[in-house]
């Protein structure tokens, strides 16, 4: 999970994005699209309800096939990013394609 503060800071966001994209040939083989929802510039840090809206603090990755997504899931099991354990799950492809990230 990425923090709201990380997402609001342009430099940190770009480092996170670069770090995730650098894993495309290794851990995320077969990924075709990576989405990292960001909060609005006016979002308050203490607005806890907003943390869970619009997929904030999550990274959504679309793969070219179910097999690629399962392989990435297995590779990432137990993996940590920025000292935090990565929590994995599958997401509805139609929602992803329609930009619905929750």
Residue pairs with C-beta under 8 A, 6 or more apart in sequence:
1 57
1 58
1 84
1 87
2 16
2 36
2 57
2 58
2 59
2 81
2 82
3 57
4 39
4 43
4 45
4 50
4 51
4 56
4 57
5 12
5 45
6 12
6 13
6 16
6 82
7 13
7 36
7 37
7 38
7 39
7 56
7 57
8 38
8 39
8 41
8 43
13 36
13 38
16 36
16 82
17 34
17 36
19 81
20 28
20 34
20 36
20 59
21 34
24 31
27 72
27 75
27 76
27 79
28 34
28 61
28 63
28 72
29 68
29 71
29 72
30 63
30 64
30 65
30 67
30 68
30 69
30 71
30 72
31 61
31 62
31 63
31 64
31 68
31 72
32 62
32 63
32 64
33 61
33 62
33 96
34 59
34 60
34 61
34 62
35 55
35 59
35 60
35 61
35 62
35 96
35 99
35 101
36 58
36 59
36 60
37 54
37 55
37 56
37 58
37 60
37 101
38 56
39 50
39 54
39 56
43 50
44 50
50 56
51 57
52 102
53 102
54 101
54 102
55 101
55 102
58 101
60 91
60 96
60 101
61 69
61 72
62 93
62 96
62 97
63 69
63 72
69 90
73 88
73 90
76 86
76 88
77 88
78 85
79 85
79 86
80 86
95 101
95 102
